[in-house]
Structure formats: C-alpha cells, structure tokens
Amino acid sequence: MVYDLIVVGGGPAGITAGIYAARQKLNALLITKNFGGQMARKAVAIENYPGFEKISGLELIQKFKSHLKKQKIDIEEATVSKIKKIGGIFSVSTGNKKQFKSKTVIISSGSDPRPLEVPGEKKFIGKGVSYCTACDAPFYVGKDVAVIGGGNAGFEAAIALSSWSKKIYILEHNSKIRADEIIQEKVKATGKIEIITDAVLKKIQGENFVNSLIYQDNKLKKNKTLKIEGVFVEIGSQPATSFVKGLVDFNEKDEIVVNPKTGETKTKGLFAAGDVSDIIYKQIVIAAGEGAKTVFSISNYLQKNGWD
Ligand SMILES: Cc1cc2nc3c(=O)[nH]c(=O)nc-3n(C[C@H](O)[C@H](O)[C@H](O)COP(=O)(O)OP(=O)(O)OC[C@H]3O[C@@H](n4cnc5c(N)ncnc54)[C@H](O)[C@@H]3O)c2cc1C
C-alpha cells in the first residue's frame, strides 16, 4: 500500500499535521518514537498556549493525543531510521524493521536535548544524569543537585526541582545569565537556588550513582568540586534529523531548510514542519500552526501531481 502522507513525529507539529491530514481525507500514517516531544520535558506549567491559561506539559500532550486518536489516521509507535526516495515514492524504514511507502512525507521530529559531552555523562545516564526534570525531579527529594545551563529552561528546571530537592546549583559557563528577569525573580524567591556563573563543567563522577561534579571556575582559573547527587542537563537542543541526510539541506544549526510559505524541502514531496525546520521561532503554538500549514501545501502538491 502507498500512503498519501507519512508524518514523522508525535509532538505539536506532527499531531496537528495528523489531525489536518485526516480532515483533508488523506490516507495518512503517523510514525512517532513517543507522543508529546519536548512538551514532556517542560518542568513548569505551560502558560502561553491559547485556551489553557496554565496546563502541565503532560496534560496538554494527553489532550493532543486523544484528539489525534479520534481521527481516521494510522499510527505506528516506532523510530524512523531511514527515508529514501525511489521512483517518485518515499520508503520509510523504522527501528522495528518495518517499511512504509508514501507519496509525501512531513518530517516533524523536533529536537533532542543537547548532550554535555563531558566524562561521566554517558556512564551516569539514569543514575544521576537526567535530561528531563519534569520526569525525574521526584527522585531527588531532600538531595543536593545541579542544573547545567543558565537559560530559561535551566532556571525553570531549578524552580521545579526546588519543590523536591534540598539545594540546587545552576551552573552557567558564561559570566552573564540568559534567563528572563521574571524567571530570575522566581528563582530568587525559592531561597534554595545558588547560581554559579563562569562555571565550565569538566566531569561528572560517582560510584554506582553520581556523587559530585568538577567544574572550572573561569574567574579564578581553577577546578572546583561540587557534592551533588543529580545533574540536570539544560543546555539546549539539537534537531533530530539523522534519518533524512542526503534528501534535505541543513542550515548552520543543523535545522532542515524549508520554503517558509509551504514547508517544502529541496526534495519534491518531502516537507518539514516545527522545530526541526529552520523556521526561526520555536514554540508549541508555532509548531502546531506549521504542521497545519504544511498539510494544506501537501494537499495542493498531491492535486497538482494528479494524485488526488
Ligand atoms: C524545557 C522546554 C520548555 C519549553 N517551554 C515551552 C513553553 O512554555 N511554551 C511553548 O510554546 N513552547 C515551549 N517549548 C518549546 C516547544 O516545546 C517546542 O517548540 C515544540 O514542542 C516543538 O514541537 P515539534 O512537534 O516541532 O517537536 P517536538 O516537540 O520535539 O516533537 C518531536 C516528535 O518527534 C518524535 N521523533 C523524533 N525523532 C523521531 C524519529 N526518528 N522517528 C519517529 N519519531 C521521532 C519525538 O518522539 C516527538 O514525538 C519548550 C521546550 C523545552 C525543551
């Protein structure tokens, strides 16, 4: 069977594309590693999605997912490992060794947390190193922990951790904090969070679990040790695109270059939407809008190619 459309990703862009595809009566399949994407990592409530003054990331995901599941669309929970175009048709392979064929594809695979790439990081994943404060904070009741990254995400993670942990350090490698003023005030109000600037993480250490980290104090030019039992990584994201190399162009941030009006990539029939694309602003409402827009482009594309 050849689908009209395969959507890759179950975040705001992919789920919205799925809903719109069903409403356009496209014969569509949505393949995703998991539902929710980055919303699942949101440590504090979402306060800027219209219709919901304040809602947790997990709750919003459930609402998106249940809306999608009411539509006429096939769903496969799997990781896409490769996309090829053969004779005008896309072949999409998944980690569970299946292959699906489609006339068009939307890549809406968003982004993954950027790793620290310091010794000890990989060894202690799940044993003190976490990329998801919203998921893991409750495991650190009464403990001292560190958040790496002094942007909004790092500050929000520290605020969320302050409900559970005894003391939270935020390590920022620059001399200036990048988080918004309003979030900085919330951090101060907890009375539990210490911000360390000019701090370059060198190593995470422990035995079975993390027990400390070493950072270089760039002002004093010497290494210091912090005794902590958890390291929460909040240094940004990287686009999830390994499966589509060769078919698309990337910008300097490794985002997929698209025509901003249509979401088309350089390969005919292959589109991208949401955070994975080079659309400048990265927000839930924008990703959802991009997903919807791209499905309209695809409907036009299918009609123009006599595929409707
Ligand atoms: C900590 C944090 C806080 C944020 N706070 C806010 C906020 O308050 N308000 C706001 O509007 N935005 C916020 N954002 C940004 C917002 O979450 C993103 O802009 C939005 O989630 C992008 O949606 P997306 O669908 O493009 O990608 P994602 O949400 O990244 O979803 C990508 C999807 O693709 C799937 N996927 C990835 N690779 C594959 C593969 N190979 N095969 C199959 N599936 C795959 C993933 O499992 C996931 O389901 C925040 C982001 C972070 C990280």
The ligand as an SDF file (V2000), in Angstrom:
LIG
                    3D

 53 58  0  0  0  0  0  0  0  0999 V2000
   12.2590   22.5960   28.5100 C   0  0  0  0  0  0  0  0  0  0  0  0
   11.3790   23.2160   27.4360 C   0  0  0  0  0  0  0  0  0  0  0  0
   10.3730   24.1110   27.7810 C   0  0  0  0  0  0  0  0  0  0  0  0
    9.5530   24.6740   26.7700 C   0  0  0  0  0  0  0  0  0  0  0  0
    8.5400   25.5250   27.1520 N   0  0  0  0  0  0  0  0  0  0  0  0
    7.6720   25.9960   26.2220 C   0  0  0  0  0  0  0  0  0  0  0  0
    6.5310   26.7810   26.6030 C   0  0  0  0  0  0  0  0  0  0  0  0
    6.3170   27.0670   27.7830 O   0  0  0  0  0  0  0  0  0  0  0  0
    5.6990   27.2080   25.6160 N   0  0  0  0  0  0  0  0  0  0  0  0
    5.9120   26.9250   24.2900 C   0  0  0  0  0  0  0  0  0  0  0  0
    5.1070   27.3170   23.4410 O   0  0  0  0  0  0  0  0  0  0  0  0
    6.9800   26.1700   23.9070 N   0  0  0  0  0  0  0  0  0  0  0  0
    7.8550   25.7010   24.8290 C   0  0  0  0  0  0  0  0  0  0  0  0
    8.9250   24.9390   24.4590 N   0  0  0  0  0  0  0  0  0  0  0  0
    9.1460   24.7010   23.0040 C   0  0  0  0  0  0  0  0  0  0  0  0
    8.1760   23.6530   22.4740 C   0  0  0  0  0  0  0  0  0  0  0  0
    8.1490   22.5300   23.3410 O   0  0  0  0  0  0  0  0  0  0  0  0
    8.5950   23.2620   21.0580 C   0  0  0  0  0  0  0  0  0  0  0  0
    8.6250   24.4060   20.2400 O   0  0  0  0  0  0  0  0  0  0  0  0
    7.6140   22.2550   20.4450 C   0  0  0  0  0  0  0  0  0  0  0  0
    7.4950   21.1110   21.2760 O   0  0  0  0  0  0  0  0  0  0  0  0
    8.0750   21.8270   19.0490 C   0  0  0  0  0  0  0  0  0  0  0  0
    7.2010   20.8620   18.5560 O   0  0  0  0  0  0  0  0  0  0  0  0
    7.6310   19.8370   17.4090 P   0  0  0  0  0  0  0  0  0  0  0  0
    6.4390   18.9880   17.1670 O   0  0  0  0  0  0  0  0  0  0  0  0
    8.2330   20.5780   16.3010 O   0  0  0  0  0  0  0  0  0  0  0  0
    8.8310   18.9580   18.0380 O   0  0  0  0  0  0  0  0  0  0  0  0
    8.9380   18.0780   19.3500 P   0  0  0  0  0  0  0  0  0  0  0  0
    8.0930   18.5840   20.4440 O   0  0  0  0  0  0  0  0  0  0  0  0
   10.4160   17.9670   19.5930 O   0  0  0  0  0  0  0  0  0  0  0  0
    8.3680   16.6500   18.8960 O   0  0  0  0  0  0  0  0  0  0  0  0
    9.0980   15.8000   18.0610 C   0  0  0  0  0  0  0  0  0  0  0  0
    8.4600   14.4310   17.9770 C   0  0  0  0  0  0  0  0  0  0  0  0
    9.1560   13.6460   17.0240 O   0  0  0  0  0  0  0  0  0  0  0  0
    9.4350   12.3660   17.5480 C   0  0  0  0  0  0  0  0  0  0  0  0
   10.6520   11.8420   16.8940 N   0  0  0  0  0  0  0  0  0  0  0  0
   11.9160   12.3320   16.9490 C   0  0  0  0  0  0  0  0  0  0  0  0
   12.7510   11.5860   16.2040 N   0  0  0  0  0  0  0  0  0  0  0  0
   11.9950   10.6000   15.6500 C   0  0  0  0  0  0  0  0  0  0  0  0
   12.2670    9.5030   14.7860 C   0  0  0  0  0  0  0  0  0  0  0  0
   13.4880    9.2610   14.3270 N   0  0  0  0  0  0  0  0  0  0  0  0
   11.2550    8.6780   14.4580 N   0  0  0  0  0  0  0  0  0  0  0  0
    9.9930    8.8950   14.9110 C   0  0  0  0  0  0  0  0  0  0  0  0
    9.6820    9.9310   15.7260 N   0  0  0  0  0  0  0  0  0  0  0  0
   10.6540   10.7670   16.0930 C   0  0  0  0  0  0  0  0  0  0  0  0
    9.5900   12.6070   19.0370 C   0  0  0  0  0  0  0  0  0  0  0  0
    9.3810   11.4020   19.7510 O   0  0  0  0  0  0  0  0  0  0  0  0
    8.4820   13.6300   19.2730 C   0  0  0  0  0  0  0  0  0  0  0  0
    7.2510   12.9930   19.4270 O   0  0  0  0  0  0  0  0  0  0  0  0
    9.7580   24.3560   25.4120 C   0  0  0  0  0  0  0  0  0  0  0  0
   10.7860   23.4460   25.0590 C   0  0  0  0  0  0  0  0  0  0  0  0
   11.5920   22.8760   26.0620 C   0  0  0  0  0  0  0  0  0  0  0  0
   12.6750   21.8970   25.6860 C   0  0  0  0  0  0  0  0  0  0  0  0
  1  2  1  0
  2  3  1  0
  2 52  2  0
  3  4  2  0
  4  5  1  0
  4 50  1  0
  5  6  2  0
  6  7  1  0
  6 13  1  0
  7  8  2  0
  7  9  1  0
  9 10  1  0
 10 11  2  0
 10 12  1  0
 12 13  2  0
 13 14  1  0
 14 15  1  0
 14 50  1  0
 15 16  1  0
 16 17  1  0
 16 18  1  0
 18 19  1  0
 18 20  1  0
 20 21  1  0
 20 22  1  0
 22 23  1  0
 23 24  1  0
 24 25  2  0
 24 26  1  0
 24 27  1  0
 27 28  1  0
 28 29  2  0
 28 30  1  0
 28 31  1  0
 31 32  1  0
 32 33  1  0
 33 34  1  0
 33 48  1  0
 34 35  1  0
 35 36  1  0
 35 46  1  0
 36 37  1  0
 36 45  1  0
 37 38  2  0
 38 39  1  0
 39 40  1  0
 39 45  2  0
 40 41  1  0
 40 42  2  0
 42 43  1  0
 43 44  2  0
 44 45  1  0
 46 47  1  0
 46 48  1  0
 48 49  1  0
 50 51  2  0
 51 52  1  0
 52 53  1  0
M  END
$$$$
